[in-house]
Amino acid sequence: MREEVERFSKKGEGRIFRNGVCGVPSNQPRFIFSRIIGGEEAVPYSWPWQVSVQIADEHICGGAVLAQEWVVTAAHCFNSNGYFCRLGFHSDQFSEEMTRYQYIIHPSFNKTTMDSDIALLQLAEPLEFNHYVRPVCLPAKEEAVQPSRVCVVTGWGAREEGMQSLEKGKKLHQLEVPILVLDTCQSYYMNLPSKVTQRMICAGFSLEEGKDSCTGDSGGPLVCPSEDNSGFYTLHGITSWGLGCGRRSYPGVYTNVGGFVDWIKQSVFSRVPFLYLGVQHFLKSWLFKIPLAECPETDESKSVVTSENLISSGYIIIALSIAFLMLMTIFFLTAALLLHFSGLGGGREA
């Protein structure tokens, strides 16, 4: 997607998970001189939350696993139906394909300004977390990532500006990028239709060329390691847009996930599965899967949509309440039928 000014939305696209643990790589990442543009291949399965959003086996965008049924990505990735997700995917060797059930675009998303560029994908079937597929941590509400902090962006996008879709790399690449001061980044883009807002993050090398995310990396995660070196990664950004790829004074722009945590939780919690997937799916997904449990063993406040930590979530109350109402409804209907038929029997004359 390009305009006359050559602005484009970058489209084209630890340990085993237990007790709500999120953001832990399957294999430890390795950083040398990493660039997505012309850069370095990631250690296989070191970013197990990475998702490839595809149409007809063609990579369109990236994404990140939040829950057994939920993936977060960029809103600008969606302009048709037929999307599916490929997970546990490094190259062509191993992957799990999941059909999406629905996608939810943020209501404030603006295609012109690229503001609120975030969307959720609900999968048709829940994922099984394993060595290849794990969730990433969400930041705390409105949690800000500080300038100069070094984070990591990953994706299968183009490795040089102008690459066509068929030329995109088949192996997952990574890039370490520093977070930039927002005011400075705003000044770089002040003359473009897309403005850098408080709901965005800028990351990259404003004084260097050739280091950036690029076409096809859209929707992919920008994750930051825990400051206490505990090994957890938190999803702070979603690859969104930029001017070209790796150009001097035009760093990458990412959706600021911390500003959308409430919307993510509300969207996930409001999709009560039994309303459209039946009672069996409801019991399976609500009584045994509780969303957005806190990640333990870390000083940073993070959350993940998980199938464990049942007691820690208030949603057990909702699940049990609905189950109770269903049982009471059955009880009263049965009682009413018994009274009706007993009344018919007692009213007969000899």
KOLVEXTOR-336012 format. One line per 2 residues: number of its first residue (from 1); their letters; for each residue x, y, z of C-alpha. Coordinates in steps of 0.5 Angstrom, whole numbers. Layout:
// KOLVEXTOR-336012
NUM) A) X,Y,Z  ...
//
This chain:
// KOLVEXTOR-336012
1) MR) 0,0,0  3,6,-2
3) EE) 1,14,-3  5,19,-7
5) VE) 9,21,-1  11,14,-1
7) RF) 8,13,6  6,6,7
9) SK) 3,2,12  7,-4,13
11) KG) 3,-9,10  4,-15,6
13) EG) 2,-18,11  24,-41,58
15) RI) 19,-46,60  13,-49,59
17) FR) 7,-45,60  4,-46,67
19) NG) 0,-42,72  -1,-36,67
21) VC) 7,-35,65  7,-31,59
23) GV) 13,-28,55  18,-33,56
25) PS) 22,-36,49  22,-43,48
27) NQ) 29,-42,45  33,-36,48
29) PR) 34,-31,43  41,-29,40
31) FI) 43,-22,38  49,-21,34
33) FS) 48,-15,28  40,-16,27
35) RI) 36,-13,22  30,-15,19
37) IG) 32,-11,12  38,-15,10
39) GE) 39,-18,17  39,-24,21
41) EA) 35,-30,22  32,-31,29
43) VP) 33,-37,33  28,-42,31
45) YS) 22,-42,36  25,-36,40
47) WP) 19,-32,39  13,-37,40
49) WQ) 8,-32,40  9,-30,33
51) VS) 4,-31,28  3,-31,20
53) VQ) -3,-28,18  -5,-31,11
55) IA) -9,-31,5  -9,-37,1
57) DE) -2,-39,4  1,-33,2
59) HI) 4,-29,8  0,-22,9
61) CG) 2,-20,16  4,-22,23
63) GA) 1,-22,29  2,-24,37
65) VL) -1,-30,41  -5,-27,47
67) AQ) -9,-33,49  -11,-40,47
69) EW) -17,-37,42  -14,-30,41
71) VV) -9,-26,37  -7,-19,36
73) TA) -5,-16,30  -6,-9,26
75) AH) -13,-7,24  -10,-4,17
77) CF) -9,-12,15  -16,-13,14
79) NS) -20,-12,7  -23,-18,6
81) NG) -25,-25,8  -21,-32,8
83) YF) -16,-30,13  -12,-36,17
85) CR) -7,-36,22  0,-40,22
87) LG) 3,-41,28  9,-45,31
89) FH) 12,-42,24  19,-41,23
91) SD) 20,-43,16  17,-49,12
93) QF) 18,-54,17  13,-54,22
95) SE) 7,-50,23  0,-50,26
97) EM) -6,-47,22  -12,-45,25
99) TR) -18,-42,22  -20,-35,25
101) YQ) -27,-35,27  -28,-27,27
103) YI) -24,-21,27  -25,-15,31
105) IH) -22,-8,29  -22,-2,34
107) PS) -27,2,33  -23,9,32
109) FN) -18,6,27  -17,11,22
111) KT) -14,9,15  -11,16,13
113) TM) -8,17,20  -7,10,22
115) DS) -9,12,29  -11,6,33
117) DI) -8,1,28  -10,-5,32
119) AL) -15,-11,31  -16,-18,35
121) LQ) -17,-25,31  -21,-30,35
123) LA) -19,-37,33  -24,-42,31
125) EP) -21,-47,36  -17,-46,42
127) LE) -9,-47,41  -5,-52,45
129) FN) 1,-49,48  7,-52,47
131) HY) 15,-51,45  13,-48,39
133) VR) 7,-44,41  6,-39,47
135) PV) 3,-33,49  6,-26,50
137) CL) 5,-22,56  1,-15,55
139) PA) 3,-9,59  0,-6,65
141) KE) -6,-1,63  -3,5,60
143) EA) 4,3,61  10,7,58
145) VQ) 16,4,55  22,9,56
147) PS) 26,12,51  33,9,49
149) RV) 30,2,52  32,-3,47
151) CV) 26,-8,44  26,-13,39
153) VT) 21,-13,33  20,-20,29
155) GW) 17,-22,22  17,-25,15
157) GA) 17,-18,12  21,-16,6
159) RE) 29,-15,7  30,-9,3
161) EG) 25,-3,1  21,-5,-6
163) MQ) 21,-12,-5  15,-16,-8
165) SL) 11,-20,-4  14,-27,-7
167) EK) 21,-24,-5  19,-24,2
169) GK) 24,-28,7  21,-35,9
171) KL) 25,-35,15  23,-31,21
173) HQ) 28,-25,22  29,-20,28
175) LE) 32,-13,30  34,-10,36
177) VP) 31,-3,36  31,3,41
179) IL) 25,6,43  25,14,41
181) VL) 23,20,44  16,21,42
183) DT) 16,29,41  22,28,36
185) CQ) 19,22,32  13,27,31
187) SY) 17,32,28  20,27,23
189) YM) 13,26,20  10,32,21
191) NL) 9,34,14  5,27,12
193) PS) -2,25,13  -1,20,18
195) KV) 1,23,24  5,20,30
197) TQ) 0,20,36  0,19,44
199) RM) -3,12,42  4,10,38
201) IC) 11,8,39  17,10,35
203) AG) 23,5,35  29,5,30
205) FS) 35,9,28  33,16,26
207) LE) 41,17,24  42,11,21
209) EG) 40,7,15  38,0,13
211) KD) 35,-2,20  28,-3,20
213) SC) 22,-7,20  19,-7,13
215) TG) 13,-9,8  10,-15,11
217) DS) 12,-14,18  5,-11,19
219) GG) 1,-13,25  8,-17,28
221) PL) 10,-16,35  15,-11,38
223) VC) 17,-14,45  21,-11,50
225) PS) 25,-16,55  24,-15,63
227) ED) 28,-10,66  30,-14,72
229) NS) 33,-19,67  28,-25,69
231) GF) 27,-27,62  20,-25,60
233) YT) 18,-21,54  12,-16,54
235) LH) 8,-14,48  9,-6,47
237) GI) 8,-5,40  5,-7,34
239) TS) 8,-6,27  4,-1,24
241) WG) 7,4,19  13,8,16
243) LG) 16,12,10  20,7,6
245) CG) 24,2,10  30,4,14
247) RR) 31,11,11  35,16,15
249) SY) 30,20,20  24,16,19
251) PG) 24,11,24  18,5,25
253) VY) 12,7,28  8,2,32
255) TN) 1,2,36  2,3,43
257) VG) -1,-3,46  -1,0,53
259) GF) -6,5,51  -11,-1,49
261) VD) -11,-6,54  -18,-4,57
263) WI) -20,-5,50  -17,-12,49
265) KQ) -20,-14,55  -27,-12,54
267) SV) -27,-15,47  -24,-21,50
269) FS) -29,-22,56  -35,-19,52
271) RV) -35,-25,47  -39,-30,51
273) PF) -38,-36,47  -44,-40,49
275) LY) -48,-35,45  -46,-37,38
277) LG) -42,-43,39  -46,-47,44
279) VQ) -47,-49,51  -41,-55,50
281) HF) -36,-50,48  -38,-45,53
283) LK) -37,-50,59  -30,-51,55
285) SW) -28,-44,54  -31,-41,60
287) LF) -30,-46,66  -23,-48,64
289) KI) -20,-42,61  -20,-36,64
291) PL) -17,-30,60  -12,-25,62
293) AE) -9,-28,68  -2,-24,71
295) CP) 4,-27,70  8,-29,76
297) ET) 15,-29,78  16,-22,76
299) DE) 16,-15,78  13,-12,72
301) SK) 6,-12,71  4,-16,65
303) SV) -2,-20,63  -4,-26,59
305) VT) -10,-30,56  -9,-36,59
307) SE) -13,-43,61  -10,-43,68
309) NL) -10,-39,74  -18,-41,75
311) IS) -19,-38,82  -15,-31,80
313) SG) -20,-29,76  -27,-26,77
315) YI) -30,-29,71  -31,-36,75
317) II) -36,-32,78  -40,-30,71
319) AL) -39,-38,69  -42,-41,75
321) SI) -47,-35,75  -50,-37,68
323) AF) -49,-44,70  -53,-43,76
325) LM) -59,-40,72  -59,-45,67
327) LM) -60,-50,72  -65,-46,76
329) TI) -69,-45,69  -69,-53,68
331) FF) -72,-54,75  -77,-49,74
333) LT) -79,-51,67  -79,-58,70
335) AA) -84,-56,76  -88,-52,72
337) LL) -89,-58,67  -91,-63,73
339) LH) -96,-58,76  -99,-58,69
341) FS) -100,-65,68  -102,-66,75
343) GL) -107,-61,75  -110,-65,68
345) GG) -110,-71,72  -114,-68,78
347) GR) -119,-65,74  -123,-71,71
349) EA) -130,-73,73  -132,-80,75
//
